[in-house]
Amino acid sequence: MQSSSASRSWLILIVSILLPLFVGPASAADTDYVLGAGDVIRISVFQNPDLTTEARVAESGSISFPLIGTVAVGGSTIQQAEQLIARLLRKGGFVIRPQVNILPLALKSAQVAVLGRVNRAGRFPLETANARLSEMVAAAGGIAEDGSDVVVLLGSRNGQPFRREINLPELFRHGDLADDLVLQGGDVIFVGRAETFYIYGEVQRPGAFRLGRDMTVMQGLATGGGTTARGTIKGLQIHRRDEIGRISVIEPRLSDHLQPNDVIYVRESLF
């Protein structure tokens, strides 16, 4: 009987040591999240499955947990809430060495604002503690047709103002998702208007057009539908404004790259 009890004790000890190696620690994004009203969490205590509880944080910031009753977790990080519940279980003599884990199921208290050139601007809840920038842009209906590829993220990190510019196409083109940042409550995502160029004169569709990445003069002409029957690419001109507002007129090659706010002028053929 004593041998069986000793074997069981050793088994528990081995499992407690090896379990974190397989499960892995909670990410910083999860443990740093501050709980608030409306959040839904699952609380589990190692070796005590009967204490596993799903709870919704009330407007008062409290939840109800077996054995210890009402627990005020609002305003605490997930890690702090785990430590608080463990301390109360230990203090009440219910569990000698409690290992408490909190898993966020739905995070309703934290919201992110998405503004600018998106298809559905507004405020959106962070449904999970590790929600990323691209997911929130998708929740806002994606970038509008005239929206910029560069997204600006504003917020606060470690008590300091935070600002980043992220080029979404580049992020996915290179497969490096490090810049697909994890969001926090209070973040603001802004999508500005895309850079444009203009074309007028003897072209099929004069007007303003979105400036594509590394777009050439020839591609710009094609975007405008090409020249009319009376138009010619000879003597083609670009009116370009410099940093101090001066306008210069250049005669580009068709392979030259366009710059933001360039104005292409297509002349009428004399013959």
C-alpha positions in Angstrom: 0.0 0.0 0.0 2.8 2.4 0.9 4.7 1.3 -2.3 1.6 2.2 -4.3 1.3 5.6 -2.6 5.0 6.3 -3.2 4.7 5.4 -6.9 1.8 7.7 -7.3 3.7 10.6 -5.6 6.6 10.1 -7.9 4.2 10.0 -10.9 2.7 13.3 -9.9 6.1 14.9 -9.4 7.3 13.8 -12.9 4.1 15.0 -14.6 4.4 18.4 -12.9 7.9 18.7 -14.1 7.3 17.5 -17.7 3.9 19.1 -18.3 5.2 22.7 -18.9 7.7 21.3 -21.5 4.7 20.0 -23.6 2.2 22.7 -22.9 4.7 25.6 -22.9 4.4 28.8 -21.0 1.7 31.3 -21.7 2.7 34.0 -24.1 3.5 37.5 -22.9 0.5 38.7 -24.9 -1.8 36.4 -22.9 -0.4 37.0 -19.4 -0.1 40.8 -19.9 -3.7 41.3 -21.0 -5.7 43.3 -18.4 -9.1 41.7 -17.7 -12.2 43.8 -17.8 -16.0 43.6 -17.8 -17.4 41.2 -20.4 -14.3 39.0 -20.8 -14.9 35.3 -20.7 -12.2 33.1 -19.2 -11.6 29.4 -18.4 -9.9 28.7 -15.1 -8.3 25.4 -14.3 -6.3 24.1 -11.4 -3.7 21.3 -12.0 -4.8 18.0 -10.5 -8.2 19.4 -9.6 -10.5 19.0 -12.6 -13.6 19.6 -10.5 -12.4 23.2 -10.1 -12.3 23.9 -13.8 -14.7 26.9 -14.3 -15.8 29.2 -17.2 -16.6 32.6 -15.9 -17.6 36.0 -17.3 -16.1 39.1 -15.7 -19.0 41.1 -14.3 -19.4 44.9 -14.6 -18.0 45.1 -11.0 -14.9 43.3 -12.2 -15.5 40.1 -10.2 -16.1 36.5 -11.0 -17.4 33.6 -8.9 -15.1 30.6 -8.3 -15.7 27.4 -6.4 -14.7 27.2 -2.8 -13.5 30.8 -2.6 -16.6 32.6 -3.9 -16.3 36.1 -5.4 -12.9 37.1 -6.7 -12.1 40.6 -8.0 -10.0 40.1 -11.2 -11.0 43.2 -13.1 -8.0 45.5 -13.7 -5.6 42.6 -13.1 -3.4 40.9 -15.8 -4.1 37.3 -16.5 -0.9 36.4 -14.6 -1.9 38.4 -11.6 -5.4 36.8 -11.6 -3.8 33.4 -11.7 -1.6 34.3 -8.7 -4.6 35.8 -6.8 -6.8 32.7 -7.2 -3.9 30.4 -6.3 -3.2 32.5 -3.1 -6.9 32.3 -2.0 -7.0 28.5 -2.6 -3.9 28.0 -0.6 -5.0 30.5 2.2 -8.3 28.7 2.6 -6.6 25.3 2.8 -8.4 24.0 -0.2 -5.4 23.2 -2.4 -1.9 22.9 -0.9 0.2 23.9 -3.9 -2.3 25.2 -6.5 -1.1 25.7 -10.1 -3.8 27.9 -11.6 -4.1 28.5 -15.4 -6.4 31.1 -17.0 -7.3 30.7 -20.7 -9.0 33.7 -22.4 -12.1 32.6 -24.4 -13.6 35.9 -25.4 -12.1 39.3 -24.6 -14.8 41.9 -24.9 -13.5 44.7 -22.6 -10.6 45.7 -24.9 -11.4 47.4 -28.1 -9.4 48.7 -31.1 -10.4 51.6 -33.4 -9.9 51.2 -37.1 -10.1 54.5 -39.0 -9.5 55.9 -42.5 -9.7 54.1 -45.8 -11.2 50.8 -44.8 -14.5 49.3 -45.9 -16.1 49.4 -42.4 -14.5 51.7 -40.0 -15.4 51.5 -36.3 -14.5 50.1 -32.9 -13.9 46.3 -32.7 -13.4 44.1 -29.6 -10.2 42.1 -29.2 -11.7 38.6 -29.2 -8.5 37.0 -28.2 -5.4 38.1 -26.3 -3.1 37.6 -29.3 -5.3 39.3 -32.0 -3.0 40.7 -34.7 -3.1 43.8 -36.9 -4.0 41.9 -40.1 -7.0 40.2 -38.3 -8.4 43.6 -37.2 -8.0 45.1 -40.7 -9.9 42.1 -42.0 -12.6 42.6 -39.3 -13.0 46.2 -40.7 -13.8 44.8 -44.1 -10.3 45.2 -45.5 -8.6 48.2 -47.1 -10.7 50.2 -49.4 -9.9 50.6 -53.1 -8.3 54.0 -52.6 -6.6 52.9 -49.3 -2.9 52.9 -48.7 -0.8 49.8 -48.4 0.9 51.4 -45.4 -1.1 51.0 -42.1 -0.3 53.2 -39.1 -0.7 51.7 -35.6 -0.9 54.0 -32.6 -1.1 53.0 -29.0 0.8 52.6 -25.8 3.4 50.0 -24.8 5.0 49.8 -21.4 3.5 53.2 -20.5 5.1 54.9 -23.5 3.5 56.3 -26.7 3.8 53.8 -29.5 3.7 54.4 -33.3 4.5 52.0 -36.1 4.0 52.0 -39.9 3.5 48.6 -41.4 3.4 47.8 -45.1 0.9 45.0 -45.3 1.7 43.7 -48.8 5.4 43.6 -48.0 4.7 41.8 -44.7 3.0 38.9 -46.5 5.2 39.1 -49.6 8.3 38.2 -47.6 6.6 35.9 -45.2 8.0 37.6 -42.2 5.0 38.0 -39.8 7.1 39.7 -37.1 5.5 43.1 -38.1 2.0 41.6 -37.9 1.8 43.1 -34.4 -0.2 41.8 -31.5 -2.8 44.5 -30.6 -3.7 45.9 -27.2 -6.9 47.6 -25.9 -7.0 51.2 -26.9 -4.9 50.8 -30.1 -5.8 52.9 -33.1 -5.3 51.6 -36.7 -5.3 54.2 -39.4 -5.3 53.6 -43.2 -4.6 56.7 -45.2 -5.4 57.5 -48.8 -3.2 55.7 -51.3 -0.6 57.7 -53.2 -1.9 58.8 -56.6 -0.7 60.1 -60.0 -2.6 62.1 -62.6 -2.8 61.8 -66.4 -4.4 64.2 -68.8 -4.3 65.2 -72.5 -4.8 62.8 -75.3 -5.5 59.6 -73.3 -8.6 57.4 -73.2 -9.3 57.9 -69.5 -7.8 61.0 -68.0 -8.0 61.5 -64.3 -6.4 60.5 -61.0 -5.2 56.9 -60.4 -3.7 54.8 -57.6 0.1 54.7 -57.8 1.2 51.1 -57.8 4.4 49.8 -56.3 7.3 50.6 -58.7 4.9 51.7 -61.4 6.6 52.9 -64.6 5.5 55.6 -67.0 4.4 53.0 -69.5 2.2 51.3 -66.9 0.8 54.7 -66.0 -0.2 55.3 -69.6 -1.8 51.8 -69.7 -3.8 52.6 -66.6 -5.2 55.6 -68.4 -6.2 53.4 -71.3 -3.4 54.4 -73.6 -3.3 57.3 -76.0 -6.2 58.4 -78.2 -6.0 58.2 -82.0 -4.7 61.7 -81.9 -2.2 61.3 -79.1 1.5 60.5 -79.2 4.1 59.5 -76.7 6.6 61.7 -78.4 7.2 64.8 -76.2 5.6 63.1 -73.2 5.8 65.3 -70.2 5.7 64.8 -66.4 5.0 67.8 -64.1 6.6 66.9 -60.7 6.6 68.9 -57.5 9.7 68.8 -55.2 9.9 69.0 -51.4 9.5 72.8 -51.3 6.7 73.0 -53.7 8.5 73.9 -56.9 7.1 72.3 -60.1 9.5 71.0 -62.7 8.7 69.6 -66.2 10.6 66.6 -67.3 10.5 64.3 -70.4 10.7 60.8 -69.0 11.6 57.5 -70.6 8.7 55.0 -70.6 10.7 52.8 -68.2 11.1 55.5 -65.6 9.3 55.1 -62.3 6.5 57.4 -61.4 6.5 59.3 -58.1 3.5 60.3 -55.9 1.4 63.2 -57.4 3.2 63.1 -60.8 1.1 64.6 -63.6 1.5 63.0 -67.0 0.6 65.1 -70.0 0.1 63.4 -73.4 0.4 65.7 -76.4 -1.6 65.7 -79.6 0.2 64.4 -82.6 0.9 67.1 -85.2 0.7 64.6 -88.0 
